[in-house]
Amino acid sequence: MSFLTYLSDQHQQLLTDALQHVSAVFQCMVIATALGILIGVLTYRSPWAGNLAILSTASLLTIPSLAAIGLLIPLVGLGVAPTVITLTLYGLLPIVRNSVVGLRGVDPALVDAATGIGMSRAARMLRVELPLAWPPILTGIRVSTQMLMGIAAIAAYASGPGLGNEIFRGIASLGSANALNQVLAGTIGIVILALLFDAAYVLLGRLTIPRGIRA
């Protein structure tokens, strides 16, 4: 069976797996983004705290993703739970690092000016510091998403959702007529989804980053 014929025959299952893949990555990115920015906000003022946050999240990436999922299975079982936990933890580093770096890079004179006109610390953070730090934070989110698109495929090992199931089915049936088609379909699908996510982030950047800051 040719690859195009396989895609035609299996398009419904591939679409379902792709939607599950997108949903898993998107939900985990929302959680990782909220946690990563919060960690950055809480730690960037202190050199040791910010560096500790970056080092701690970086250390998580030294754990092989397959091992991380395997270690979680006895604790939370198979399926969605180990997928969400693993992806969220793996997605933290670029966001935490760029949040800390971005917030530290805000011009102190602008913060002093905001203080001078009576802004509270929370108002300065929400209206001055975070908007100015948003470009590097968004870059971190983009990098994190690209990482998670690939790592999410490993979740099929724990009966997780997504296109990884297609890849694992192909690997498990190597030598069969459609083994290569399954691996190719899952791999190409993940690449396409990653490109679509990145295009969405480019659009988000154009909508949320003022032209003067982009320049």
C-alpha positions as CSV (number, residue, x, y, z in Angstrom):
1,M,0.0,0.0,0.0
2,S,1.4,3.4,-0.9
3,F,1.7,6.2,1.7
4,L,-1.0,8.3,0.1
5,T,-3.4,5.4,0.0
6,Y,-2.6,4.7,3.7
7,L,-3.4,8.3,4.5
8,S,-6.7,8.1,2.6
9,D,-7.7,4.9,4.4
10,Q,-6.7,6.0,7.9
11,H,-7.4,9.7,7.7
12,Q,-10.1,9.5,10.4
13,Q,-7.9,7.8,12.9
14,L,-5.0,10.1,12.0
15,L,-7.2,13.2,12.5
16,T,-8.3,11.9,15.9
17,D,-4.8,11.3,17.0
18,A,-3.7,14.7,15.7
19,L,-6.4,16.5,17.7
20,Q,-5.5,14.5,20.8
21,H,-1.9,15.5,20.3
22,V,-2.7,19.2,19.9
23,S,-5.0,19.1,22.9
24,A,-2.4,17.4,25.2
25,V,0.4,19.8,24.1
26,F,-1.8,22.9,24.4
27,Q,-3.2,22.1,27.8
28,C,0.3,21.3,29.2
29,M,1.7,24.5,27.7
30,V,-1.0,26.5,29.4
31,I,-0.1,25.0,32.7
32,A,3.7,25.2,32.1
33,T,3.3,28.9,30.9
34,A,1.4,29.9,34.0
35,L,3.8,28.1,36.4
36,G,6.9,29.2,34.5
37,I,6.0,32.9,34.5
38,L,5.0,32.7,38.2
39,I,8.3,31.1,39.1
40,G,10.1,33.8,37.1
41,V,8.1,36.6,38.8
42,L,8.9,35.2,42.2
43,T,12.6,34.6,41.7
44,Y,14.0,37.1,39.2
45,R,14.8,39.8,41.8
46,S,17.2,37.5,43.7
47,P,20.2,36.3,41.8
48,W,20.5,33.1,43.7
49,A,16.8,32.3,43.6
50,G,16.5,33.0,39.9
51,N,19.6,30.9,39.1
52,L,18.2,28.1,41.4
53,A,14.9,28.1,39.5
54,I,16.7,27.8,36.2
55,L,19.0,25.1,37.4
56,S,16.2,23.1,39.0
57,T,14.0,23.1,35.8
58,A,17.1,22.4,33.7
59,S,17.9,19.3,35.8
60,L,14.5,17.9,34.9
61,L,15.6,17.8,31.2
62,T,18.4,15.5,32.1
63,I,15.9,12.7,32.9
64,P,15.1,10.8,29.7
65,S,11.4,11.3,28.8
66,L,10.7,7.6,28.5
67,A,12.2,7.0,32.0
68,A,10.1,9.9,33.5
69,I,6.9,8.5,32.1
70,G,7.9,5.0,33.3
71,L,8.5,6.3,36.8
72,L,5.2,8.0,36.9
73,I,3.1,5.0,35.8
74,P,3.2,3.2,39.2
75,L,2.2,6.5,40.9
76,V,-0.6,7.8,38.6
77,G,-1.3,4.9,36.2
78,L,-1.5,4.8,32.4
79,G,-3.1,7.3,30.1
80,V,-3.4,11.1,30.4
81,A,-2.0,11.7,33.9
82,P,1.6,10.7,33.2
83,T,1.5,12.5,29.9
84,V,0.3,15.8,31.4
85,I,2.8,15.7,34.3
86,T,5.8,14.8,32.1
87,L,5.0,17.4,29.4
88,T,4.3,20.2,32.0
89,L,7.6,19.5,33.8
90,Y,9.6,19.3,30.6
91,G,8.1,22.6,29.3
92,L,9.1,24.7,32.3
93,L,12.8,25.4,31.5
94,P,12.6,27.7,28.5
95,I,9.7,29.6,30.0
96,V,11.3,30.0,33.5
97,R,14.7,31.0,32.0
98,N,13.3,33.5,29.6
99,S,10.9,34.9,32.2
100,V,13.9,35.5,34.6
101,V,16.1,36.9,31.8
102,G,13.3,39.1,30.4
103,L,12.3,40.6,33.7
104,R,15.9,41.2,34.7
105,G,16.4,43.0,31.4
106,V,13.6,45.6,32.0
107,D,15.2,49.1,32.2
108,P,15.2,50.1,35.9
109,A,14.5,53.7,34.9
110,L,11.1,52.7,33.6
111,V,10.4,50.8,36.8
112,D,11.4,53.9,38.8
113,A,9.3,56.1,36.7
114,A,6.3,53.8,37.3
115,T,7.0,53.9,41.0
116,G,7.2,57.7,40.9
117,I,3.7,58.1,39.5
118,G,2.3,56.0,42.4
119,M,2.0,52.5,40.8
120,S,1.9,49.6,43.3
121,R,4.4,46.7,42.9
122,A,1.6,44.5,41.4
123,A,0.6,47.3,39.0
124,R,4.2,47.8,37.9
125,M,4.6,44.1,37.3
126,L,1.4,43.8,35.3
127,R,1.5,47.0,33.3
128,V,5.2,47.7,32.9
129,E,7.6,44.8,33.6
130,L,5.7,41.8,32.2
131,P,4.7,43.6,28.9
132,L,8.3,44.6,28.4
133,A,9.5,41.1,29.2
134,W,6.9,39.5,27.0
135,P,8.9,39.1,23.8
136,P,11.6,36.8,25.4
137,I,8.9,35.0,27.4
138,L,7.0,34.3,24.2
139,T,10.2,33.0,22.6
140,G,10.6,30.6,25.6
141,I,7.0,29.5,25.1
142,R,7.7,28.8,21.4
143,V,10.8,26.8,22.2
144,S,9.0,24.9,24.9
145,T,6.1,24.0,22.5
146,Q,8.4,22.7,19.9
147,M,10.1,20.4,22.5
148,L,6.8,19.1,23.8
149,M,5.5,18.3,20.3
150,G,8.2,15.7,20.0
151,I,8.2,14.5,23.6
152,A,4.4,14.0,23.5
153,A,5.0,11.2,21.0
154,I,6.7,9.2,23.8
155,A,3.5,9.3,25.8
156,A,2.1,6.5,23.7
157,Y,4.4,4.3,25.8
158,A,2.0,4.9,28.7
159,S,-1.2,4.7,26.5
160,G,-1.2,8.4,26.3
161,P,-3.0,10.3,23.5
162,G,-1.6,11.6,20.3
163,L,0.3,10.7,17.1
164,G,2.9,8.8,19.1
165,N,0.5,5.8,19.0
166,E,0.8,5.7,15.2
167,I,4.6,5.7,15.5
168,F,4.7,3.0,18.2
169,R,2.3,0.8,16.2
170,G,4.5,1.1,13.2
171,I,7.6,0.2,15.3
172,A,5.9,-2.7,16.9
173,S,4.9,-4.2,13.5
174,L,8.2,-3.6,11.7
175,G,8.3,-5.8,8.6
176,S,4.5,-5.6,8.0
177,A,3.1,-3.9,4.9
178,N,2.1,-0.6,6.7
179,A,4.8,-0.3,9.3
180,L,6.8,2.4,7.5
181,N,3.5,4.2,6.5
182,Q,2.5,4.3,10.2
183,V,5.8,5.7,11.3
184,L,5.9,8.3,8.5
185,A,2.3,9.4,9.1
186,G,2.9,10.0,12.8
187,T,6.2,11.7,12.3
188,I,5.1,14.0,9.5
189,G,1.9,14.8,11.4
190,I,3.9,15.9,14.4
191,V,6.2,18.1,12.2
192,I,3.1,19.7,10.6
193,L,1.5,20.4,13.9
194,A,4.7,21.9,15.3
195,L,4.9,24.3,12.3
196,L,1.2,25.3,12.7
197,F,1.8,26.0,16.4
198,D,4.9,28.1,15.6
199,A,2.9,30.1,13.0
200,A,0.2,30.7,15.6
201,Y,2.9,32.1,18.0
202,V,4.2,34.4,15.3
203,L,0.7,35.8,14.9
204,L,0.3,36.0,18.6
205,G,3.5,38.0,18.8
206,R,2.3,40.4,16.2
207,L,-0.9,40.9,18.1
208,T,0.5,41.3,21.6
209,I,4.0,42.9,21.1
210,P,3.9,46.6,20.4
211,R,5.6,47.6,17.1
212,G,8.1,49.7,19.0
213,I,9.3,46.8,21.2
214,R,9.4,44.5,18.1
215,A,11.7,47.0,16.4
